[in-house]
Amino acid sequence: MNAKTLSVIVLMASAVGFCGCGKKQPPAPPPAEISGIKVDVPKLRQALSGSAQEVQSDLTLFTSSLRYGQYEKALMGLDKLANNPALNDTQKKVANEVIEQMKQVIAKAGPTR
C-alpha cells in the first residue's frame, strides 16, 4: 500500500467514526397517570428547571405531596407555585395546566389516596 491509499482509508474510517458520535436526547418521560387522569409533572419540571430556589422548593413540596397521595396539599403547593412572581408567563401557563389536571384527579379520586 502506498501512503496515498493509506491516508484515504484513515480519513474514511475517521469520517465514519464521527458520524456515530452524536448523542440523542432521551425521550421525555410520560405524564404520570393518577386515577386515569394524566398529570404532566415532567412538563412542569422542565418548565421550571433553572428557576429560583424558592420555586424549586415549592416544586419539591408539590411532587412529594403528589407521591404520597396528598392531592389537596399538592394542589395548594401548586397554587402557591403558580402565583409566584418569579415565574414567567410560560411557566405560569404550564403550572395552571397542571392545576386543572390536579382538580380533575381530586374530583375523581378524592382529596387523598
VMD Tcl script that builds the backbone (N, CA, C; Angstrom):
set m [mol new atoms 339]
animate dup $m
set s [atomselect $m all]
$s set {name element resname resid chain x y z} {
  {N N MET 1 A 0.838 -1.173 0.000}
  {CA C MET 1 A 0.000 0.000 0.000}
  {C C MET 1 A 0.886 1.241 0.000}
  {N N ASN 2 A 0.449 2.180 -0.780}
  {CA C ASN 2 A 1.223 3.406 -0.779}
  {C C ASN 2 A 0.624 4.375 0.245}
  {N N ALA 3 A 1.283 5.448 0.480}
  {CA C ALA 3 A 0.897 6.415 1.513}
  {C C ALA 3 A -0.429 7.090 1.178}
  {N N LYS 4 A -0.697 7.307 -0.091}
  {CA C LYS 4 A -1.935 7.973 -0.505}
  {C C LYS 4 A -3.146 7.084 -0.187}
  {N N THR 5 A -3.073 5.821 -0.491}
  {CA C THR 5 A -4.167 4.891 -0.231}
  {C C THR 5 A -4.387 4.756 1.269}
  {N N LEU 6 A -3.322 4.667 2.006}
  {CA C LEU 6 A -3.419 4.548 3.460}
  {C C LEU 6 A -4.073 5.780 4.081}
  {N N SER 7 A -3.732 6.967 3.611}
  {CA C SER 7 A -4.329 8.185 4.162}
  {C C SER 7 A -5.817 8.278 3.814}
  {N N VAL 8 A -6.205 7.821 2.623}
  {CA C VAL 8 A -7.619 7.812 2.241}
  {C C VAL 8 A -8.397 6.860 3.155}
  {N N ILE 9 A -7.848 5.716 3.430}
  {CA C ILE 9 A -8.509 4.738 4.309}
  {C C ILE 9 A -8.670 5.300 5.714}
  {N N VAL 10 A -7.644 5.953 6.222}
  {CA C VAL 10 A -7.712 6.543 7.559}
  {C C VAL 10 A -8.757 7.653 7.602}
  {N N LEU 11 A -8.805 8.496 6.587}
  {CA C LEU 11 A -9.803 9.562 6.530}
  {C C LEU 11 A -11.221 9.001 6.461}
  {N N MET 12 A -11.432 7.971 5.669}
  {CA C MET 12 A -12.766 7.363 5.553}
  {C C MET 12 A -13.183 6.738 6.886}
  {N N ALA 13 A -12.270 6.058 7.554}
  {CA C ALA 13 A -12.585 5.424 8.830}
  {C C ALA 13 A -12.906 6.467 9.895}
  {N N SER 14 A -12.177 7.570 9.910}
  {CA C SER 14 A -12.457 8.603 10.912}
  {C C SER 14 A -13.776 9.318 10.604}
  {N N ALA 15 A -14.109 9.490 9.336}
  {CA C ALA 15 A -15.382 10.123 8.977}
  {C C ALA 15 A -16.553 9.249 9.418}
  {N N VAL 16 A -16.434 7.951 9.221}
  {CA C VAL 16 A -17.484 7.023 9.651}
  {C C VAL 16 A -17.582 7.020 11.178}
  {N N GLY 17 A -16.473 7.095 11.842}
  {CA C GLY 17 A -16.466 7.100 13.310}
  {C C GLY 17 A -17.126 8.334 13.895}
  {N N PHE 18 A -16.938 9.492 13.274}
  {CA C PHE 18 A -17.537 10.721 13.792}
  {C C PHE 18 A -19.048 10.767 13.568}
  {N N CYS 19 A -19.526 10.097 12.563}
  {CA C CYS 19 A -20.975 10.092 12.298}
  {C C CYS 19 A -21.753 9.447 13.441}
  {N N GLY 20 A -21.175 8.499 14.115}
  {CA C GLY 20 A -21.875 7.797 15.191}
  {C C GLY 20 A -21.706 8.433 16.555}
  {N N CYS 21 A -21.015 9.561 16.641}
  {CA C CYS 21 A -20.741 10.162 17.944}
  {C C CYS 21 A -21.857 11.049 18.475}
  {N N GLY 22 A -22.808 11.413 17.659}
  {CA C GLY 22 A -23.868 12.318 18.109}
  {C C GLY 22 A -24.762 11.644 19.144}
  {N N LYS 23 A -24.941 12.305 20.283}
  {CA C LYS 23 A -25.806 11.751 21.321}
  {C C LYS 23 A -27.240 12.174 21.050}
  {N N LYS 24 A -28.126 11.230 21.171}
  {CA C LYS 24 A -29.540 11.544 21.020}
  {C C LYS 24 A -30.107 11.884 22.380}
  {N N GLN 25 A -31.020 12.849 22.405}
  {CA C GLN 25 A -31.680 13.213 23.656}
  {C C GLN 25 A -32.632 12.097 24.049}
  {N N PRO 26 A -32.637 11.729 25.313}
  {CA C PRO 26 A -33.596 10.708 25.737}
  {C C PRO 26 A -35.012 11.268 25.638}
  {N N PRO 27 A -35.967 10.415 25.323}
  {CA C PRO 27 A -37.341 10.921 25.218}
  {C C PRO 27 A -37.839 11.417 26.568}
  {N N ALA 28 A -38.704 12.414 26.514}
  {CA C ALA 28 A -39.259 12.971 27.748}
  {C C ALA 28 A -40.110 11.901 28.432}
  {N N PRO 29 A -40.045 11.826 29.758}
  {CA C PRO 29 A -40.861 10.836 30.446}
  {C C PRO 29 A -42.347 11.149 30.261}
  {N N PRO 30 A -43.162 10.114 30.230}
  {CA C PRO 30 A -44.590 10.357 30.020}
  {C C PRO 30 A -45.228 10.974 31.261}
  {N N PRO 31 A -46.380 11.614 31.089}
  {CA C PRO 31 A -47.088 12.176 32.240}
  {C C PRO 31 A -47.489 11.070 33.220}
  {N N ALA 32 A -47.548 11.426 34.480}
  {CA C ALA 32 A -47.991 10.469 35.496}
  {C C ALA 32 A -49.494 10.256 35.332}
  {N N GLU 33 A -49.942 9.030 35.529}
  {CA C GLU 33 A -51.366 8.746 35.427}
  {C C GLU 33 A -51.896 8.421 36.819}
  {N N ILE 34 A -52.824 9.251 37.282}
  {CA C ILE 34 A -53.404 9.093 38.611}
  {C C ILE 34 A -54.907 8.952 38.443}
  {N N SER 35 A -55.434 7.801 38.803}
  {CA C SER 35 A -56.866 7.512 38.677}
  {C C SER 35 A -57.373 7.766 37.259}
  {N N GLY 36 A -56.546 7.437 36.281}
  {CA C GLY 36 A -56.937 7.600 34.890}
  {C C GLY 36 A -56.741 8.998 34.336}
  {N N ILE 37 A -56.293 9.936 35.152}
  {CA C ILE 37 A -56.052 11.318 34.723}
  {C C ILE 37 A -54.543 11.494 34.545}
  {N N LYS 38 A -54.145 12.057 33.408}
  {CA C LYS 38 A -52.721 12.297 33.166}
  {C C LYS 38 A -52.322 13.639 33.757}
  {N N VAL 39 A -51.320 13.604 34.639}
  {CA C VAL 39 A -50.787 14.811 35.274}
  {C C VAL 39 A -49.370 14.996 34.729}
  {N N ASP 40 A -49.154 16.072 33.999}
  {CA C ASP 40 A -47.899 16.271 33.278}
  {C C ASP 40 A -46.823 16.903 34.162}
  {N N VAL 41 A -46.359 16.143 35.137}
  {CA C VAL 41 A -45.305 16.602 36.041}
  {C C VAL 41 A -43.982 16.796 35.299}
  {N N PRO 42 A -43.602 15.909 34.356}
  {CA C PRO 42 A -42.339 16.146 33.641}
  {C C PRO 42 A -42.319 17.471 32.883}
  {N N LYS 43 A -43.434 17.858 32.299}
  {CA C LYS 43 A -43.506 19.142 31.590}
  {C C LYS 43 A -43.329 20.299 32.568}
  {N N LEU 44 A -43.917 20.175 33.758}
  {CA C LEU 44 A -43.772 21.204 34.790}
  {C C LEU 44 A -42.323 21.290 35.249}
  {N N ARG 45 A -41.701 20.147 35.494}
  {CA C ARG 45 A -40.288 20.134 35.909}
  {C C ARG 45 A -39.408 20.809 34.860}
  {N N GLN 46 A -39.661 20.474 33.595}
  {CA C GLN 46 A -38.859 21.054 32.516}
  {C C GLN 46 A -39.062 22.561 32.441}
  {N N ALA 47 A -40.304 23.008 32.589}
  {CA C ALA 47 A -40.584 24.449 32.513}
  {C C ALA 47 A -39.924 25.210 33.653}
  {N N LEU 48 A -39.793 24.570 34.808}
  {CA C LEU 48 A -39.256 25.253 35.981}
  {C C LEU 48 A -37.775 24.977 36.222}
  {N N SER 49 A -37.148 24.211 35.343}
  {CA C SER 49 A -35.732 23.912 35.555}
  {C C SER 49 A -34.915 25.194 35.465}
  {N N GLY 50 A -33.988 25.339 36.365}
  {CA C GLY 50 A -33.131 26.516 36.384}
  {C C GLY 50 A -33.759 27.734 37.036}
  {N N SER 51 A -34.903 27.566 37.656}
  {CA C SER 51 A -35.554 28.712 38.302}
  {C C SER 51 A -35.020 28.896 39.720}
  {N N ALA 52 A -35.527 29.902 40.407}
  {CA C ALA 52 A -35.041 30.269 41.742}
  {C C ALA 52 A -35.230 29.139 42.754}
  {N N GLN 53 A -34.466 29.185 43.819}
  {CA C GLN 53 A -34.513 28.155 44.854}
  {C C GLN 53 A -35.905 28.050 45.480}
  {N N GLU 54 A -36.569 29.172 45.689}
  {CA C GLU 54 A -37.914 29.166 46.271}
  {C C GLU 54 A -38.884 28.402 45.372}
  {N N VAL 55 A -38.752 28.598 44.076}
  {CA C VAL 55 A -39.606 27.901 43.112}
  {C C VAL 55 A -39.312 26.402 43.157}
  {N N GLN 56 A -38.039 26.055 43.230}
  {CA C GLN 56 A -37.657 24.642 43.290}
  {C C GLN 56 A -38.179 23.972 44.557}
  {N N SER 57 A -38.155 24.683 45.684}
  {CA C SER 57 A -38.661 24.079 46.924}
  {C C SER 57 A -40.183 23.912 46.858}
  {N N ASP 58 A -40.898 24.852 46.234}
  {CA C ASP 58 A -42.342 24.699 46.036}
  {C C ASP 58 A -42.638 23.512 45.119}
  {N N LEU 59 A -41.825 23.325 44.095}
  {CA C LEU 59 A -41.991 22.189 43.190}
  {C C LEU 59 A -41.754 20.875 43.926}
  {N N THR 60 A -40.759 20.855 44.795}
  {CA C THR 60 A -40.473 19.654 45.577}
  {C C THR 60 A -41.628 19.338 46.523}
  {N N LEU 61 A -42.204 20.364 47.147}
  {CA C LEU 61 A -43.361 20.163 48.022}
  {C C LEU 61 A -44.523 19.565 47.234}
  {N N PHE 62 A -44.773 20.093 46.038}
  {CA C PHE 62 A -45.846 19.575 45.192}
  {C C PHE 62 A -45.610 18.111 44.843}
  {N N THR 63 A -44.411 17.794 44.350}
  {CA C THR 63 A -44.154 16.427 43.898}
  {C C THR 63 A -44.161 15.419 45.047}
  {N N SER 64 A -43.661 15.816 46.215}
  {CA C SER 64 A -43.685 14.869 47.337}
  {C C SER 64 A -45.113 14.660 47.844}
  {N N SER 65 A -45.920 15.704 47.866}
  {CA C SER 65 A -47.323 15.557 48.261}
  {C C SER 65 A -48.063 14.667 47.269}
  {N N LEU 66 A -47.758 14.844 46.006}
  {CA C LEU 66 A -48.384 14.022 44.967}
  {C C LEU 66 A -47.968 12.561 45.112}
  {N N ARG 67 A -46.691 12.339 45.378}
  {CA C ARG 67 A -46.168 10.979 45.521}
  {C C ARG 67 A -46.853 10.241 46.677}
  {N N TYR 68 A -47.147 10.956 47.754}
  {CA C TYR 68 A -47.756 10.315 48.923}
  {C C TYR 68 A -49.280 10.369 48.903}
  {N N GLY 69 A -49.855 10.789 47.782}
  {CA C GLY 69 A -51.299 10.754 47.626}
  {C C GLY 69 A -52.046 11.843 48.363}
  {N N GLN 70 A -51.361 12.899 48.743}
  {CA C GLN 70 A -51.996 14.028 49.428}
  {C C GLN 70 A -52.333 15.076 48.368}
  {N N TYR 71 A -53.434 14.812 47.648}
  {CA C TYR 71 A -53.745 15.602 46.467}
  {C C TYR 71 A -54.144 17.040 46.784}
  {N N GLU 72 A -54.870 17.251 47.865}
  {CA C GLU 72 A -55.227 18.631 48.221}
  {C C GLU 72 A -53.996 19.439 48.604}
  {N N LYS 73 A -53.106 18.821 49.369}
  {CA C LYS 73 A -51.872 19.502 49.756}
  {C C LYS 73 A -51.018 19.787 48.521}
  {N N ALA 74 A -51.002 18.842 47.584}
  {CA C ALA 74 A -50.261 19.038 46.337}
  {C C ALA 74 A -50.854 20.204 45.549}
  {N N LEU 75 A -52.188 20.282 45.517}
  {CA C LEU 75 A -52.852 21.365 44.795}
  {C C LEU 75 A -52.553 22.715 45.442}
  {N N MET 76 A -52.521 22.757 46.771}
  {CA C MET 76 A -52.210 24.018 47.456}
  {C C MET 76 A -50.776 24.454 47.157}
  {N N GLY 77 A -49.845 23.497 47.166}
  {CA C GLY 77 A -48.456 23.822 46.835}
  {C C GLY 77 A -48.307 24.285 45.401}
  {N N LEU 78 A -49.074 23.665 44.524}
  {CA C LEU 78 A -49.034 24.040 43.113}
  {C C LEU 78 A -49.638 25.427 42.888}
  {N N ASP 79 A -50.687 25.739 43.642}
  {CA C ASP 79 A -51.292 27.067 43.543}
  {C C ASP 79 A -50.313 28.142 44.019}
  {N N LYS 80 A -49.607 27.842 45.104}
  {CA C LYS 80 A -48.588 28.770 45.604}
  {C C LYS 80 A -47.491 28.963 44.554}
  {N N LEU 81 A -47.142 27.883 43.914}
  {CA C LEU 81 A -46.120 27.919 42.876}
  {C C LEU 81 A -46.580 28.763 41.679}
  {N N ALA 82 A -47.825 28.573 41.245}
  {CA C ALA 82 A -48.338 29.297 40.082}
  {C C ALA 82 A -48.461 30.796 40.341}
  {N N ASN 83 A -48.637 31.178 41.605}
  {CA C ASN 83 A -48.781 32.594 41.950}
  {C C ASN 83 A -47.464 33.258 42.327}
  {N N ASN 84 A -46.373 32.552 42.177}
  {CA C ASN 84 A -45.060 33.100 42.492}
  {C C ASN 84 A -44.679 34.143 41.441}
  {N N PRO 85 A -44.334 35.360 41.861}
  {CA C PRO 85 A -43.997 36.415 40.895}
  {C C PRO 85 A -42.702 36.150 40.120}
  {N N ALA 86 A -41.901 35.192 40.568}
  {CA C ALA 86 A -40.649 34.902 39.875}
  {C C ALA 86 A -40.871 34.112 38.582}
  {N N LEU 87 A -42.069 33.567 38.388}
  {CA C LEU 87 A -42.344 32.773 37.188}
  {C C LEU 87 A -42.674 33.676 35.998}
  {N N ASN 88 A -42.280 33.220 34.824}
  {CA C ASN 88 A -42.669 33.951 33.610}
  {C C ASN 88 A -44.013 33.411 33.118}
  {N N ASP 89 A -44.542 33.984 32.058}
  {CA C ASP 89 A -45.875 33.621 31.574}
  {C C ASP 89 A -45.958 32.159 31.128}
  {N N THR 90 A -44.922 31.666 30.469}
  {CA C THR 90 A -44.921 30.278 30.012}
  {C C THR 90 A -44.954 29.320 31.201}
  {N N GLN 91 A -44.157 29.617 32.215}
  {CA C GLN 91 A -44.124 28.764 33.407}
  {C C GLN 91 A -45.468 28.790 34.127}
  {N N LYS 92 A -46.083 29.968 34.215}
  {CA C LYS 92 A -47.393 30.072 34.859}
  {C C LYS 92 A -48.441 29.293 34.082}
  {N N LYS 93 A -48.353 29.327 32.757}
  {CA C LYS 93 A -49.302 28.600 31.922}
  {C C LYS 93 A -49.204 27.099 32.180}
  {N N VAL 94 A -47.981 26.573 32.222}
  {CA C VAL 94 A -47.781 25.141 32.482}
  {C C VAL 94 A -48.284 24.790 33.887}
  {N N ALA 95 A -47.983 25.632 34.865}
  {CA C ALA 95 A -48.442 25.387 36.234}
  {C C ALA 95 A -49.969 25.370 36.297}
  {N N ASN 96 A -50.616 26.276 35.584}
  {CA C ASN 96 A -52.079 26.309 35.575}
  {C C ASN 96 A -52.680 25.092 34.874}
  {N N GLU 97 A -51.996 24.585 33.849}
  {CA C GLU 97 A -52.451 23.351 33.199}
  {C C GLU 97 A -52.414 22.189 34.189}
  {N N VAL 98 A -51.339 22.105 34.956}
  {CA C VAL 98 A -51.214 21.020 35.930}
  {C C VAL 98 A -52.231 21.204 37.068}
  {N N ILE 99 A -52.546 22.445 37.426}
  {CA C ILE 99 A -53.581 22.704 38.433}
  {C C ILE 99 A -54.919 22.127 37.964}
  {N N GLU 100 A -55.259 22.360 36.703}
  {CA C GLU 100 A -56.515 21.828 36.163}
  {C C GLU 100 A -56.516 20.301 36.174}
  {N N GLN 101 A -55.379 19.709 35.862}
  {CA C GLN 101 A -55.269 18.251 35.900}
  {C C GLN 101 A -55.446 17.735 37.327}
  {N N MET 102 A -54.862 18.446 38.296}
  {CA C MET 102 A -54.994 18.031 39.698}
  {C C MET 102 A -56.438 18.175 40.182}
  {N N LYS 103 A -57.136 19.201 39.724}
  {CA C LYS 103 A -58.540 19.359 40.095}
  {C C LYS 103 A -59.357 18.170 39.602}
  {N N GLN 104 A -59.035 17.672 38.410}
  {CA C GLN 104 A -59.721 16.500 37.876}
  {C C GLN 104 A -59.412 15.265 38.716}
  {N N VAL 105 A -58.148 15.139 39.143}
  {CA C VAL 105 A -57.759 13.991 39.986}
  {C C VAL 105 A -58.539 14.025 41.295}
  {N N ILE 106 A -58.615 15.199 41.921}
  {CA C ILE 106 A -59.334 15.330 43.211}
  {C C ILE 106 A -60.813 15.021 43.013}
  {N N ALA 107 A -61.392 15.490 41.915}
  {CA C ALA 107 A -62.813 15.233 41.656}
  {C C ALA 107 A -63.073 13.734 41.466}
  {N N LYS 108 A -62.110 13.033 40.866}
  {CA C LYS 108 A -62.309 11.617 40.591}
  {C C LYS 108 A -61.870 10.717 41.739}
  {N N ALA 109 A -60.728 11.029 42.363}
  {CA C ALA 109 A -60.150 10.137 43.365}
  {C C ALA 109 A -60.369 10.596 44.791}
  {N N GLY 110 A -60.733 11.847 44.978}
  {CA C GLY 110 A -60.859 12.378 46.340}
  {C C GLY 110 A -59.607 13.126 46.745}
  {N N PRO 111 A -59.639 13.764 47.927}
  {CA C PRO 111 A -58.518 14.602 48.341}
  {C C PRO 111 A -57.242 13.842 48.722}
  {N N THR 112 A -57.381 12.573 49.066}
  {CA C THR 112 A -56.206 11.751 49.395}
  {C C THR 112 A -56.367 10.372 48.783}
  {N N ARG 113 A -55.281 9.666 48.719}
  {CA C ARG 113 A -55.304 8.308 48.175}
  {C C ARG 113 A -55.764 7.358 49.214}
}
mol reanalyze $m
mol bondsrecalc $m
mol representation Tube
mol addrep $m
